[in-house]
Amino acid sequence: MSRNVSDDRAAVPRRPHLPLRPLWLCRVCAAPWPCPVARLALRQEYAHDRIALSIYLCTILHDAAADLYRLNPHDGPDPKALYMRFLAWATPRGDPP
């Protein structure tokens, strides 16, 4: 009995793309977290509760800002860049108010 490629992929557990604190880099791909894979996973996880996703991301933004400022207090994190990184991508587009 031969196994096809898709069976092999399903058997390999995927590592979640979680943040490495206090650097806020992805533990898997080393991209700034939330990386594209983490964003997709969060959108799927919170697909039916966008308000909860926004609250979660605001909390994470707060933690990241504190950690990143602690690492580099002289050139602290740029608020606009943090907003774009943690919140802007999750803002619903084209939804009625």
N, C-alpha and C positions, 0 to 999 in steps of 0.2 A: 504494500500500500504506500503510495507516494503522497507527500504533503506538498501543497502548493505554497507559493510565497506569502500569500495573504494569511495562511494559517500560522506561519512562522512569525509574522509581525504581530499577530494578535496574542501570541504566547509571551512576547517580550513586554514586561511592564514598562510603561513610560514614566519618567521622572517628572514630577510637577515642577513647573517654572515658578519657583518661590524666591522671595528676596533674600539676599545675603546682607544682613545688617551688621554694622551701621553704614556700609558702603552703598546699599540699595542697588546692587547689581543682581542679575538673575543667577541663581545657583547653577543652572544648566548651560545657558548660552553666553553668560557674562555681559549681556546687553543691559543698559539701564532699565531697572525694573519700574513699572510693569513692561516687560518685553512684548512683542507682538503675540507670542503664544500665550502669555499670561493674560493679555487683554482679551483674547478670544475665549479663553477658559472662563474668565470673569463674566464676560457677556453671556456665555452659555449658562453659567451657574445662576446668574441674576436675571435671566431672560424675562421672568414674570414679575420682577420687583425692582424696577429701575431706581426707585427712591432708596431702597436699601443699598443698592450698588453705590449710589452717590454718597450716602452716609458713610459707608465703608471706606470709599476712596478719600473722603475728607479726613477721616481718622488716620488713614495711612499717610496722607500728605502731611498732616501735623507731626506724626512720628518721624517721617523722613526729613522734614525741615529741621527738627531738633537734632537728629543724628548728624545730618550733613553740616549743620552749623557748628556742632561740637567738634567735628573733624577739621573744619577749616573756618575758624571764627573771623579771620581777617577779610576773607572774600566770600562770606556766607552764601548760601544758595540764592539764586535769582528767583524771586517770587513768581514772575511770569513763566519762567522755564519750568518751575515746579508745577504750576497750574496746568500748563500744556501737557506735561508728562503724566500727571496723575488724574486730572479731571476732564480736560477738554475733549479727549477721545471718547469719553463715555456720555457726553451730552447728546440727548436724542436729537436727531435731525428730521425736520419735516413733520414732527408730531404736533397736533393741535394743542394749544395751551390749556 
